[in-house]
Structures are given as C-alpha cells and as structure tokens.
C-alpha cells in the first residue's frame, strides 16, 4: 500500500497542475484540455492512495482542489455557452444576409438629378 509521502507528493503535483489549469483557462490557451486530463489522473491517484487519517491542513488542501475543479468545470461550461451564443448570432446574421441578398431590388432614384 502506498505511503503518506506518496500521497503528499501527488497532492503537491495536483495543486501545481490545478494552478496551471486555472491559468490556462484564464488565458484561453489550448493546453487546458491536457492539463484537465492530467489533473483528473492525479485526482484518481489521490483517491487510490488516500491515507486512513488526514490532518486538518491536508483536508483543506483537498477541499481547495475540489473547489478548483468546480471552478474549472464552470469556466469551461461558460466558454461553451458563449461559443454557442456566438454561433447562434452568426447563423442569424447569415440568414438575414441571405434574405437581403435574395430580395433586394435596385432602388429607383427618388430625385431626378438629370436636370
């Protein structure tokens, strides 16, 4: 059975990955997906090697990791919703543009400027 030291090392690594994930989500870089996958693997590893007794500080660290995971999930969800709204707006604009292009007739000038 893995020891407490391995748990603390994995916890520290997961905290670093979580911080990098939040930074990647904030800046919109493409590495966020890879960081999220690595963080999920680390969380799985933490749950597999969880010691029978945890100190108060370790519990707070785990609680922070869970909050970061929730924040990352909400950030990704907000980005998806924003992208969906943008696509809907573009689709509507394209539909209006097509309708205008199909029905537009050249206007006859209302003022005779020939003289």
Backbone bond lengths (Angstrom), bond angles and torsions (degrees), N, CA, C in turn:
res aa  C-N    CA-C-N  psi(-1)  N-CA   C-N-CA  omega(-1)  CA-C   N-CA-C  phi
1 X - - - 1.454 - - 1.527 108.58 -
2 X 1.329 117.29 132.30 1.463 121.12 -179.25 1.525 110.92 -60.59
3 X 1.313 114.75 150.72 1.449 119.72 -176.35 1.517 114.05 -92.30
4 X 1.320 113.15 177.58 1.463 121.90 -179.54 1.535 111.02 -63.54
5 X 1.341 116.80 -35.64 1.464 120.13 179.98 1.522 111.28 -62.23
6 X 1.324 116.72 -41.91 1.464 120.00 178.16 1.527 110.62 -63.63
7 X 1.328 116.61 -38.98 1.456 120.82 177.40 1.527 110.48 -60.88
8 X 1.322 116.84 -46.00 1.465 120.37 -178.41 1.526 111.31 -66.99
9 X 1.324 117.65 -37.52 1.470 120.44 176.24 1.527 111.07 -64.12
10 X 1.318 115.98 -44.57 1.468 120.41 179.22 1.526 110.48 -65.64
11 X 1.313 116.96 -38.54 1.461 121.21 177.64 1.524 110.58 -62.01
12 X 1.312 117.13 -44.14 1.464 121.03 177.89 1.523 111.88 -63.36
13 X 1.320 116.50 -42.96 1.468 120.74 178.25 1.521 110.75 -63.40
14 X 1.313 116.70 -39.77 1.465 121.01 -179.80 1.530 110.35 -67.12
15 X 1.320 117.03 -36.41 1.464 120.22 176.98 1.527 110.81 -64.40
16 X 1.333 117.22 -41.39 1.467 121.26 177.94 1.524 111.01 -64.44
17 X 1.322 116.05 -43.85 1.463 120.30 178.87 1.524 110.75 -63.57
18 X 1.328 116.73 -39.88 1.460 120.96 179.47 1.518 111.18 -64.05
19 X 1.331 116.61 -41.32 1.467 120.36 177.85 1.526 110.66 -63.61
20 X 1.331 116.29 -43.35 1.473 120.12 177.83 1.523 110.87 -64.31
21 X 1.323 117.29 -36.97 1.462 121.47 178.59 1.527 110.73 -63.82
22 X 1.325 116.91 -45.83 1.464 119.82 178.38 1.525 111.08 -61.75
23 X 1.325 116.96 -40.13 1.452 120.81 178.63 1.533 110.39 -65.18
24 X 1.322 116.83 -42.28 1.468 120.83 179.33 1.522 111.11 -65.30
25 X 1.333 116.95 -39.39 1.469 119.45 178.09 1.518 110.82 -66.51
26 X 1.323 116.73 -37.86 1.455 120.61 179.71 1.510 113.23 -67.69
27 X 1.332 116.33 -34.81 1.463 119.64 -178.17 1.521 112.57 -93.44
28 X 1.331 116.83 -9.86 1.460 120.57 177.85 1.515 114.46 75.10
29 X 1.329 118.18 24.10 1.455 120.11 179.72 1.528 110.83 -75.54
30 X 1.323 114.43 160.83 1.467 119.56 -176.05 1.529 112.83 -79.50
31 X 1.319 118.50 -7.22 1.461 119.93 -177.84 1.527 112.37 -81.79
32 X 1.313 118.48 -1.35 1.470 121.51 -177.96 1.529 111.49 -60.84
33 X 1.312 118.25 -38.91 1.472 120.80 -178.70 1.528 111.04 -64.67
34 X 1.333 117.12 -42.87 1.461 120.36 179.24 1.528 110.70 -66.10
35 X 1.326 116.27 -39.88 1.465 119.97 178.32 1.525 111.23 -65.74
36 X 1.319 116.71 -39.21 1.469 120.53 178.75 1.528 110.24 -64.13
37 X 1.322 116.92 -40.50 1.462 120.36 178.52 1.527 110.84 -65.87
38 X 1.336 116.83 -42.90 1.462 120.04 178.41 1.521 110.80 -63.66
39 X 1.337 116.45 -40.31 1.465 120.69 179.29 1.522 110.73 -63.58
40 X 1.335 116.93 -41.53 1.467 120.60 177.95 1.528 111.13 -60.91
41 X 1.339 116.52 -41.29 1.474 120.17 177.66 1.530 110.60 -62.87
42 X 1.320 115.88 -41.29 1.461 119.98 -179.75 1.533 111.16 -66.72
43 X 1.322 116.97 -38.50 1.465 120.80 177.61 1.524 109.86 -64.05
44 X 1.341 117.24 -42.09 1.462 121.00 176.76 1.529 110.33 -60.59
45 X 1.323 115.98 -42.18 1.465 120.18 179.24 1.530 110.22 -64.67
46 X 1.320 116.96 -41.86 1.466 120.40 178.19 1.523 111.16 -59.92
47 X 1.316 116.49 -43.07 1.463 118.66 -179.02 1.527 111.60 -67.60
48 X 1.331 116.50 -28.75 1.461 119.88 179.74 1.531 112.10 -76.19
49 X 1.326 117.85 -28.22 1.468 120.63 -175.94 1.529 112.19 -112.32
50 X 1.301 117.32 19.07 1.465 122.16 -178.65 1.526 110.36 -59.21
51 X 1.327 117.46 121.46 1.469 119.36 179.08 1.528 110.93 -67.43
52 X 1.313 115.46 159.35 1.464 119.61 -179.10 1.517 112.22 -67.20
53 X 1.315 117.40 -31.87 1.459 120.18 178.23 1.522 109.10 -124.52
54 X 1.314 114.87 133.79 1.456 120.67 178.21 1.515 109.17 -119.54
55 X 1.325 115.64 144.39 1.452 120.03 175.16 1.520 110.36 -80.05
56 X 1.314 116.63 166.47 1.466 121.60 -179.11 1.523 111.10 -60.77
57 X 1.332 116.95 -39.85 1.459 120.44 179.39 1.520 112.26 -64.10
58 X 1.321 116.33 -39.85 1.467 120.66 179.18 1.519 110.84 -67.78
59 X 1.324 117.08 -37.36 1.468 120.37 177.03 1.525 110.63 -64.50
60 X 1.328 117.20 -39.66 1.467 120.54 177.61 1.519 111.29 -64.71
61 X 1.331 116.39 -39.07 1.461 120.29 177.91 1.531 110.49 -63.56
62 X 1.329 116.65 -42.15 1.467 120.29 177.85 1.526 110.81 -64.81
63 X 1.326 116.46 -41.03 1.464 120.71 178.63 1.529 110.32 -61.72
64 X 1.322 116.99 -41.26 1.469 121.05 177.60 1.522 110.52 -62.69
65 X 1.327 117.35 -41.78 1.465 120.45 178.39 1.521 111.61 -61.52
66 X 1.324 116.40 -40.10 1.466 119.65 178.57 1.519 110.56 -65.86
67 X 1.325 117.28 -39.78 1.465 120.35 177.97 1.523 111.44 -65.28
68 X 1.335 116.76 -39.33 1.465 120.36 177.39 1.525 109.75 -63.68
69 X 1.322 116.67 -40.90 1.469 119.68 177.87 1.510 111.82 -61.30
70 X 1.313 116.55 -41.57 1.456 120.39 178.70 1.531 110.66 -66.73
71 X 1.335 116.78 -40.61 1.462 120.63 178.59 1.524 111.01 -64.15
72 X 1.331 117.01 -41.51 1.463 120.97 178.34 1.526 110.65 -64.27
73 X 1.319 116.50 -41.36 1.464 120.49 178.73 1.533 110.47 -62.97
74 X 1.319 116.98 -45.07 1.464 120.72 179.67 1.522 111.68 -65.48
75 X 1.320 116.57 -37.17 1.463 120.22 177.90 1.530 110.93 -64.65
76 X 1.319 116.41 -43.60 1.471 120.07 178.46 1.523 110.68 -64.92
77 X 1.324 116.67 -39.28 1.457 120.56 178.12 1.523 111.26 -64.79
78 X 1.324 117.09 -41.52 1.465 120.73 177.75 1.523 111.26 -63.62
79 X 1.332 116.74 -39.12 1.464 120.16 178.15 1.529 111.00 -64.59
80 X 1.334 116.88 -40.50 1.468 120.18 178.24 1.519 111.02 -64.96
81 X 1.331 116.33 -41.74 1.466 119.55 179.85 1.525 110.77 -65.28
82 X 1.322 117.22 -40.20 1.456 121.52 178.33 1.527 110.73 -63.55
83 X 1.326 116.19 -43.69 1.463 119.98 178.40 1.519 110.89 -63.27
84 X 1.324 117.32 -38.68 1.467 121.00 178.36 1.519 110.59 -64.53
85 X 1.335 116.52 -43.33 1.475 119.64 178.46 1.518 110.43 -62.85
86 X 1.326 116.92 -40.71 1.461 120.23 178.82 1.519 111.33 -63.68
87 X 1.317 117.34 -40.82 1.466 120.55 178.28 1.527 111.55 -65.06
88 X 1.327 116.64 -40.15 1.460 120.47 178.58 1.520 110.00 -63.91
89 X 1.325 117.81 -43.50 1.463 121.46 178.99 1.530 110.79 -63.67
90 X 1.333 117.10 -41.26 1.465 119.52 177.79 1.518 111.72 -65.49
91 X 1.320 116.46 -39.85 1.464 120.23 179.05 1.531 110.24 -62.63
92 X 1.348 116.28 -42.89 1.463 120.02 178.14 1.526 111.56 -63.02
93 X 1.315 116.80 -43.78 1.463 120.95 179.81 1.522 110.75 -63.69
94 X 1.312 117.57 -39.44 1.460 121.44 178.32 1.518 110.73 -64.98
95 X 1.327 116.44 -40.85 1.464 120.37 178.68 1.530 110.64 -63.44
96 X 1.311 117.66 -43.39 1.468 121.33 178.31 1.521 110.13 -63.98
97 X 1.325 117.35 -43.02 1.461 120.86 179.42 1.523 111.43 -61.98
98 X 1.335 116.88 -39.72 1.472 120.11 178.19 1.524 110.95 -66.46
99 X 1.316 116.52 -40.48 1.462 119.76 178.67 1.517 110.93 -64.67
100 X 1.324 117.27 -42.83 1.467 120.39 178.77 1.524 110.93 -65.04
101 X 1.318 117.82 -39.31 1.461 121.12 -179.75 1.523 111.06 -66.93
102 X 1.318 117.84 -33.65 1.465 120.98 -177.23 1.518 112.23 -81.02
103 X 1.315 118.85 -30.55 1.455 121.11 -173.87 1.519 114.29 -106.08
104 X 1.284 118.58 -2.18 1.458 121.07 -175.36 1.528 110.82 -75.46
105 X 1.289 116.49 123.83 1.456 123.16 175.22 1.526 108.30 -108.64
106 X 1.311 116.43 144.31 1.469 117.67 177.89 1.529 108.97 -62.74
107 X 1.305 115.49 136.55 1.465 120.22 179.94 1.520 110.19 -79.63
108 X 1.311 113.58 144.29 1.449 119.34 172.37 1.526 106.60 -86.06
109 X 1.300 117.17 135.20 1.453 117.65 -179.49 1.528 110.66 -62.50
110 X 1.315 115.16 136.46 1.466 120.49 -179.77 1.507 112.66 -83.27
111 X 1.323 117.11 -16.23 1.470 121.31 -178.32 1.499 107.97 -120.56
112 X 1.306 115.95 132.89 1.456 120.93 178.96 1.535 108.66 -85.55
113 X 1.290 115.78 111.50 1.465 120.74 -176.93 1.533 110.70 -103.74
114 X 1.299 117.98 11.51 1.477 119.57 -175.87 1.509 111.53 -83.95
115 X 1.261 117.51 -13.71 1.346 118.09 172.22 1.356 140.47 110.41
